[in-house]
């Protein structure tokens, strides 16, 4: 059994996609990041960076004690190896999947995340910051669009690279992007959206991560107001 700690953010939704696709037995444990549950000592013991998602595998392959993990990219790679699916076994295919996984972790996710923050969550709209991240998100969409030209998926068969990237394309409208500008990306997006596992993973979840109501000061403090000393929210 795997305990999966998550919230319905793009990084959390990566994990929902993987478990729906793989069928690995797991238990979902919601972490209310608006209430600051990510700072509870029990969660920090699993995820010292106080971020979701995280997991505990109670049946690791080495037969040892439960194994805990944080960082969604590392988790996807671990789970793909555990399931024996969604990452190629050959050297070149595996290398391609890993580098596109890292591309998402180091580029698409952080840049689109800052885009969403300044456009949606920031209490003060700073034109330079919004323009900076909208343009960089656009550039990264272009990189992925070129990669997908003539391809069904990022690397040959559907893989963890696709699962990592897809949730960061779902809120494209909030990121100031039109998929009509990226025809290959658009075809890929529609192909993944139609997968039964994707439909299950996104059941009841909005395609835009904007809050349904304004954040309270406490919620804003839990989400964005932390330092190394964690000031009170």
VOBA-1610 file (N, C-alpha, C; in pm, whole numbers, padded with zeros to 5 digits, always signed):
BEGIN
Unk+00085-00120+00000Unk+00000+00000+00000Unk+00088+00125+00000Unk+00046+00224-00074Unk+00116+00352-00079Unk+00024+00460-00025Unk+00071+00537+00070Unk-00002+00655+00117Unk+00042+00773+00033Unk-00052+00839-00032Unk-00023+00952-00119Unk-00081+01078-00056Unk+00006+01172-00024Unk-00033+01299+00036Unk-00037+01405-00073Unk-00150+01469-00090Unk-00162+01562-00204Unk-00271+01664-00181Unk-00267+01766-00266Unk-00375+01862-00286Unk-00392+01873-00437Unk-00500+01935-00480Unk-00531+01938-00623Unk-00461+02053-00695Unk-00330+02057-00681Unk-00245+02148-00757Unk-00191+02072-00878Unk-00127+02142-00975Unk-00068+02068-01087Unk+00026+01957-01044Unk+00109+01981-00944Unk+00201+01875-00901Unk+00127+01761-00833Unk+00023+01793-00759Unk-00057+01686-00701Unk-00131+01606-00806Unk-00177+01674-00910Unk-00252+01607-01015Unk-00164+01516-01100Unk-00036+01542-01107Unk+00055+01447-01171Unk+00039+01309-01109Unk+00033+01308-00976Unk+00029+01182-00906Unk-00107+01114-00924Unk-00212+01192-00926Unk-00344+01134-00955Unk-00344+01068-01093Unk-00285+01136-01190Unk-00275+01078-01324Unk-00201+00945-01321Unk-00087+00943-01252Unk-00007+00820-01251Unk-00085+00705-01187Unk-00145+00728-01075Unk-00215+00619-01006Unk-00338+00574-01084Unk-00405+00665-01151Unk-00518+00623-01234Unk-00471+00539-01352Unk-00358+00574-01408Unk-00304+00499-01522Unk-00247+00363-01480Unk-00177+00361-01368Unk-00104+00240-01328Unk-00190+00140-01251Unk-00290+00191-01178Unk-00370+00103-01094Unk-00299+00058-00967Unk-00184+00118-00936Unk-00115+00081-00811Unk-00206+00111-00691Unk-00207+00018-00598Unk-00290+00034-00479Unk-00237+00149-00395Unk-00325+00239-00358Unk-00282+00354-00280Unk-00400+00410-00202Unk-00366+00495-00108Unk-00465+00567-00029Unk-00433+00715-00038Unk-00531+00795-00081Unk-00511+00939-00092Unk-00536+01006+00043Unk-00443+01092+00080Unk-00457+01169+00204Unk-00446+01316+00167Unk-00556+01388+00180Unk-00557+01529+00140Unk-00484+01613+00244Unk-00400+01702+00195Unk-00330+01798+00280Unk-00387+01935+00248Unk-00449+01998+00345Unk-00509+02129+00324Unk-00401+02235+00340Unk-00342+02275+00227Unk-00229+02368+00233Unk-00275+02509+00269Unk-00402+02540+00246Unk-00455+02670+00287Unk-00464+02684+00438Unk-00481+02571+00506Unk-00488+02572+00652Unk-00352+02549+00717Unk-00250+02525+00636Unk-00116+02507+00691Unk-00083+02366+00735Unk-00160+02266+00689Unk-00134+02128+00732Unk+00002+02077+00683Unk+00060+02143+00583Unk+00191+02102+00533Unk+00304+02133+00630Unk+00272+02206+00737Unk+00372+02238+00838Unk+00360+02151+00963Unk+00266+02058+00961Unk+00253+01967+01075Unk+00378+01878+01083Unk+00430+01853+01205Unk+00551+01771+01218Unk+00539+01635+01150Unk+00422+01574+01155Unk+00406+01442+01093Unk+00425+01449+00942Unk+00381+01560+00882Unk+00400+01574+00737Unk+00544+01614+00705Unk+00604+01699+00785Unk+00742+01740+00761Unk+00839+01623+00772Unk+00801+01521+00849Unk+00885+01401+00857Unk+00890+01328+00724Unk+00788+01347+00641Unk+00782+01285+00508Unk+00832+01380+00402Unk+00793+01506+00413Unk+00826+01607+00312Unk+00891+01727+00380Unk+01022+01724+00401Unk+01088+01831+00477Unk+01083+01967+00408Unk+01048+01970+00280Unk+01034+02098+00210Unk+00893+02155+00224Unk+00812+02095+00308Unk+00673+02135+00337Unk+00592+02163+00211Unk+00606+02075+00112Unk+00529+02086-00011Unk+00462+01952-00041Unk+00349+01961-00112Unk+00287+01841-00166Unk+00328+01829-00312Unk+00323+01708-00367Unk+00283+01582-00307Unk+00398+01516-00232Unk+00363+01411-00159Unk+00460+01326-00092Unk+00396+01188-00082Unk+00478+01089-00053Unk+00424+00954-00040Unk+00502+00873+00062Unk+00438+00767+00107Unk+00503+00664+00188Unk+00467+00530+00127Unk+00570+00458+00083Unk+00550+00324+00027Unk+00572+00224+00140Unk+00466+00156+00178Unk+00475+00060+00288Unk+00523-00077+00243Unk+00547-00091+00113Unk+00594-00218+00059Unk+00704-00193-00045Unk+00816-00133-00004Unk+00921-00105-00101Unk+00987-00233-00152Unk+01051-00221-00268Unk+01107-00339-00334Unk+01216-00407-00255Unk+01285-00332-00168Unk+01394-00394-00092Unk+01346-00468+00031Unk+01214-00468+00056Unk+01161-00539+00171Unk+01188-00473+00304Unk+01242-00352+00300Unk+01275-00282+00424Unk+01157-00205+00481Unk+01186-00116+00574Unk+01079-00037+00638Unk+01015+00058+00537Unk+00902+00119+00572Unk+00837+00212+00480Unk+00932+00319+00429Unk+00915+00352+00303Unk+01001+00447+00235Unk+00920+00572+00202Unk+00968+00687+00248Unk+00897+00812+00222Unk+00970+00891+00114Unk+00893+00969+00038Unk+00949+01048-00070Unk+00876+01181-00081Unk+00951+01282-00126Unk+00891+01408-00168Unk+00954+01445-00303Unk+00905+01550-00367Unk+00940+01596-00502Unk+00871+01509-00607Unk+00778+01571-00679Unk+00690+01496-00769Unk+00765+01426-00882Unk+00871+01487-00935Unk+00947+01422-01042Unk+01014+01295-00993Unk+01077+01302-00877Unk+01141+01184-00819Unk+01037+01076-00789Unk+00921+01118-00742Unk+00815+01023-00711Unk+00766+00953-00837Unk+00748+01028-00947Unk+00703+00967-01071Unk+00804+00864-01121Unk+00931+00897-01115Unk+01033+00803-01161Unk+01034+00678-01073Unk+01026+00696-00942Unk+01023+00583-00850Unk+00903+00492-00877Unk+00787+00554-00893Unk+00666+00475-00914Unk+00665+00405-01049Unk+00718+00471-01151Unk+00726+00407-01283Unk+00814+00283-01276Unk+00924+00293-01205Unk+01012+00177-01190Unk+00946+00068-01107Unk+00871+00109-01006Unk+00801+00012-00923Unk+00695-00063-01003Unk+00622+00013-01086Unk+00515-00047-01166Unk+00566-00118-01290Unk+00689-00085-01332Unk+00743-00142-01455Unk+00674-00087-01579Unk+00626+00038-01569Unk+00553+00101-01680Unk+00584+00251-01685Unk+00564+00307-01802Unk+00568+00451-01824Unk+00709+00511-01820Unk+00812+00429-01822Unk+00948+00474-01847Unk+01017+00363-01926Unk+01079+00397-02039Unk+01140+00292-02123Unk+01253+00220-02050Unk+01278+00099-02092Unk+01387+00022-02035Unk+01518+00044-02112Unk+01506+00080-02241Unk+01629+00101-02319Unk+01694+00233-02281Unk+01826+00239-02296Unk+01904+00353-02250Unk+01857+00484-02312Unk+01839+00487-02443Unk+01809+00612-02510Unk+01666+00661-02479Unk+01573+00568-02479Unk+01436+00607-02446Unk+01426+00655-02303Unk+01490+00584-02212Unk+01487+00622-02071Unk+01549+00760-02051Unk+01661+00784-02119Unk+01728+00913-02107Unk+01639+01026-02157Unk+01568+01002-02267Unk+01478+01103-02320Unk+01366+01135-02221Unk+01306+01033-02164Unk+01198+01056-02068Unk+01248+01133-01947Unk+01364+01094-01895Unk+01416+01159-01776Unk+01448+01306-01803Unk+01507+01336-01921Unk+01542+01475-01944Unk+01417+01563-01964Unk+01312+01510-02025Unk+01190+01588-02037Unk+01117+01600-01904Unk+01129+01499-01820Unk+01077+01509-01684Unk+01148+01621-01609Unk+01280+01624-01620Unk+01357+01729-01553Unk+01328+01866-01614Unk+01303+01870-01745Unk+01266+01996-01811Unk+01140+02052-01749Unk+01044+01966-01725Unk+00922+02013-01660Unk+00950+02062-01519Unk+01026+01985-01445Unk+01053+02021-01305Unk+01132+02150-01293Unk+01228+02172-01385Unk+01314+02289-01375Unk+01266+02409-01454Unk+01174+02389-01550Unk+01133+02498-01636Unk+00984+02521-01640Unk+00911+02431-01704Unk+00769+02452-01725Unk+00694+02475-01594Unk+00716+02391-01495Unk+00646+02405-01368Unk+00677+02534-01295Unk+00804+02562-01268Unk+00836+02686-01196Unk+00793+02813-01269Unk+00814+02817-01401Unk+00780+02938-01475Unk+00628+02957-01485Unk+00555+02850-01516Unk+00410+02860-01520Unk+00354+02889-01380Unk+00420+02835-01278Unk+00377+02861-01141Unk+00392+03008-01104Unk+00505+03069-01140Unk+00522+03212-01115Unk+00424+03295-01198Unk+00399+03250-01320Unk+00299+03313-01405Unk+00165+03317-01332Unk+00121+03202-01285Unk-00006+03194-01214Unk-00007+03277-01087Unk+00106+03280-01017Unk+00111+03356-00892Unk+00090+03504-00917Unk+00166+03560-01010Unk+00158+03705-01030Unk+00030+03747-01103Unk-00023+03658-01187Unk-00145+03692-01261Unk-00271+03667-01179Unk-00268+03567-01090Unk-00390+03525-01020Unk-00387+03558-00871Unk-00276+03528-00803Unk-00274+03534-00657Unk-00214+03662-00598Unk-00125+03726-00669Unk-00055+03841-00611Unk-00154+03953-00576Unk-00145+04007-00456Unk-00237+04115-00417Unk-00213+04243-00497Unk-00092+04258-00548Unk-00059+04374-00631Unk-00021+04324-00769Unk-00086+04374-00873Unk-00055+04333-01008Unk+00065+04413-01059Unk+00175+04343-01082Unk+00300+04404-01124Unk+00318+04374-01273Unk+00298+04473-01360Unk+00301+04445-01504Unk+00428+04378-01552Unk+00544+04421-01501Unk+00669+04360-01547Unk+00673+04212-01512Unk+00635+04176-01389Unk+00639+04035-01348Unk+00542+03952-01430Unk+00421+04004-01453Unk+00323+03930-01531Unk+00374+03908-01673Unk+00426+04014-01735Unk+00477+04002-01872Unk+00594+03905-01879Unk+00683+03915-01783Unk+00802+03828-01780Unk+00762+03681-01782Unk+00669+03642-01695Unk+00637+03500-01683Unk+00538+03455-01790Unk+00453+03542-01838Unk+00368+03504-01951Unk+00454+03476-02073Unk+00554+03559-02098Unk+00641+03538-02213Unk+00724+03411-02198Unk+00775+03387-02078Unk+00857+03266-02059Unk+00771+03141-02069Unk+00649+03146-02017Unk+00558+03033-02034Unk+00531+03010-02182Unk+00512+03116-02257Unk+00490+03106-02401Unk+00609+03041-02469Unk+00729+03080-02430Unk+00849+03021-02489Unk+00855+02871-02462Unk+00824+02832-02339Unk+00828+02691-02303Unk+00720+02612-02373Unk+00602+02670-02389Unk+00498+02605-02469Unk+00552+02580-02611Unk+00626+02676-02663Unk+00682+02661-02796Unk+00784+02549-02804Unk+00865+02535-02701Unk+00961+02425-02697Unk+00889+02291-02702Unk+00784+02277-02622Unk+00709+02153-02618Unk+00634+02130-02750Unk+00582+02237-02807Unk+00512+02225-02935Unk+00604+02170-03044Unk+00726+02222-03049Unk+00823+02173-03149Unk+00859+02027-03123Unk+00873+01992-02998Unk+00905+01853-02963Unk+00794+01758-03010Unk+00671+01803-03000Unk+00556+01717-03029Unk+00519+01714-03178Unk+00586+01792-03259Unk+00556+01790-03402Unk+00579+01650-03458Unk+00475+01591-03514Unk+00485+01457-03570Unk+00489+01346-03467Unk+00461+01377-03340Unk+00464+01277-03233Unk+00329+01272-03163Unk+00293+01154-03116Unk+00174+01143-03032Unk+00204+01182-02888Unk+00325+01149-02842Unk+00363+01176-02704Unk+00505+01233-02701Unk+00548+01278-02586Unk+00677+01346-02578Unk+00791+01253-02616Unk+00785+01129-02571Unk+00886+01029-02607Unk+00815+00901-02646Unk+00804+00875-02775Unk+00746+00751-02825Unk+00612+00720-02756Unk+00612+00626-02659Unk+00489+00589-02591Unk+00458+00685-02476Unk+00334+00683-02432Unk+00291+00765-02318Unk+00376+00732-02197Unk+00425+00834-02128Unk+00521+00813-02020Unk+00502+00915-01908Unk+00585+00903-01807Unk+00581+00998-01696Unk+00618+01139-01741Unk+00686+01154-01853Unk+00714+01288-01905Unk+00583+01357-01943Unk+00493+01284-02007Unk+00363+01339-02042Unk+00281+01370-01917Unk+00283+01278-01821Unk+00207+01298-01698Unk+00257+01419-01621Unk+00387+01444-01626Unk+00443+01559-01555Unk+00403+01690-01621Unk+00401+01693-01753Unk+00375+01818-01824Unk+00227+01852-01834Unk+00144+01753-01853Unk+00002+01780-01881Unk-00065+01871-01777Unk-00050+01846-01646Unk-00121+01932-01550Unk-00078+02078-01554Unk+00040+02106-01611Unk+00086+02244-01621Unk+00037+02311-01749Unk-00024+02232-01839Unk-00086+02289-01958Unk-00236+02308-01935Unk-00294+02230-01846Unk-00439+02241-01819Unk-00480+02386-01791Unk-00410+02462-01705Unk-00454+02599-01678Unk-00398+02702-01778Unk-00391+02665-01907Unk-00327+02751-02006Unk-00395+02889-02015Unk-00527+02893-01998Unk-00594+03022-02007Unk-00551+03115-01894Unk-00538+03060-01773Unk-00490+03140-01661Unk-00346+03185-01683Unk-00271+03111-01764Unk-00132+03146-01794Unk-00122+03243-01912Unk-00236+03288-01965Unk-00233+03381-02076Unk-00192+03319-02208Unk-00221+03188-02226Unk-00180+03117-02346Unk-00301+03063-02421Unk-00290+03060-02553Unk-00392+02999-02637Unk-00331+02877-02705Unk-00392+02762-02684Unk-00340+02640-02747Unk-00352+02646-02898Unk-00437+02733-02949Unk-00446+02749-03093Unk-00317+02798-03156Unk-00231+02859-03074Unk-00100+02906-03124Unk+00002+02793-03131Unk-00032+02677-03076Unk+00062+02565-03066Unk-00009+02438-03114Unk-00020+02416-03245Unk-00104+02307-03296Unk-00061+02167-03252Unk+00068+02142-03245Unk+00112+02008-03203Unk+00084+01986-03055Unk+00109+02089-02976Unk+00079+02083-02833Unk-00071+02065-02811Unk-00150+02134-02889Unk-00295+02123-02876Unk-00343+01981-02905Unk-00292+01918-03010Unk-00330+01780-03042Unk-00291+01685-02929Unk-00171+01703-02877Unk-00124+01621-02764Unk-00214+01641-02643Unk-00246+01766-02614Unk-00330+01797-02499Unk-00466+01731-02511Unk-00525+01739-02628Unk-00656+01678-02649Unk-00649+01526-02642Unk-00539+01470-02689Unk-00522+01325-02685Unk-00515+01276-02540Unk-00441+01346-02457Unk-00429+01305-02317Unk-00558+01334-02241Unk-00623+01445-02273Unk-00748+01480-02205Unk-00854+01372-02224Unk-00847+01302-02338Unk-00948+01201-02370Unk-00919+01065-02308Unk-00802+01048-02249Unk-00770+00919-02189Unk-00862+00892-02069Unk-00914+00771-02056Unk-01003+00742-01941Unk-00940+00773-01806Unk-00810+00746-01791Unk-00744+00773-01663Unk-00738+00922-01635Unk-00720+01003-01738Unk-00718+01148-01720Unk-00856+01198-01679Unk-00958+01146-01743Unk-01095+01185-01708Unk-01123+01151-01562Unk-01079+01034-01518Unk-01101+00996-01378Unk-01021+01086-01285Unk-00896+01114-01320Unk-00810+01194-01234Unk-00864+01335-01215Unk-00926+01389-01318Unk-00974+01526-01314Unk-01124+01536-01282Unk-01185+01428-01249Unk-01327+01430-01218Unk-01355+01526-01102Unk-01437+01625-01128Unk-01473+01720-01024Unk-01372+01828-00996Unk-01266+01835-01077Unk-01161+01934-01055Unk-01165+02038-01166Unk-01165+02165-01130Unk-01171+02272-01228Unk-01042+02276-01308Unk-01052+02327-01431Unk-00933+02334-01517Unk-00854+02462-01495Unk-00886+02535-01390Unk-00817+02658-01359Unk-00791+02659-01209Unk-00665+02684-01169Unk-00637+02676-01027Unk-00661+02807-00951Unk-00727+02901-01014Unk-00762+03024-00942Unk-00857+02990-00828Unk-00843+03057-00714Unk-00932+03028-00600Unk-01074+03068-00632Unk-01169+02994-00577Unk-01311+03024-00599Unk-01354+03148-00522Unk-01276+03187-00422Unk-01303+03309-00346Unk-01170+03368-00302Unk-01167+03497-00269Unk-01040+03560-00230Unk-00976+03487-00111Unk-00843+03481-00114Unk-00772+03418-00004Unk-00782+03504+00121Unk-00795+03439+00236Unk-00785+03511+00362Unk-00638+03541+00389Unk-00614+03630+00482Unk-00475+03661+00517Unk-00404+03538+00573Unk-00477+03456+00650Unk-00417+03334+00703Unk-00379+03239+00591Unk-00469+03221+00494Unk-00439+03133+00381Unk-00321+03185+00301Unk-00319+03315+00278Unk-00208+03373+00204Unk-00076+03353+00278Unk-00082+03364+00409Unk+00039+03341+00488Unk+00088+03198+00479Unk-00004+03101+00484Unk+00035+02961+00474Unk+00093+02928+00337Unk+00037+02989+00233Unk+00076+02955+00097Unk+00200+03031+00049Unk+00209+03159+00088Unk+00312+03243+00026Unk+00397+03322+00124Unk+00367+03317+00253Unk+00432+03408+00346Unk+00541+03346+00431Unk+00596+03233+00388Unk+00688+03161+00474Unk+00834+03199+00450Unk+00910+03197+00558Unk+01055+03211+00553Unk+01116+03092+00628Unk+01245+03091+00643Unk+01309+02982+00716Unk+01260+02973+00860Unk+01221+03086+00916Unk+01172+03086+01054Unk+01020+03074+01063Unk+00954+03064+00947Unk+00808+03049+00938Unk+00734+03147+01029Unk+00717+03273+00983Unk+00641+03368+01064Unk+00498+03323+01079Unk+00434+03370+01185Unk+00296+03331+01210Unk+00206+03382+01098Unk+00107+03299+01061Unk+00013+03342+00957Unk-00093+03431+01019
//
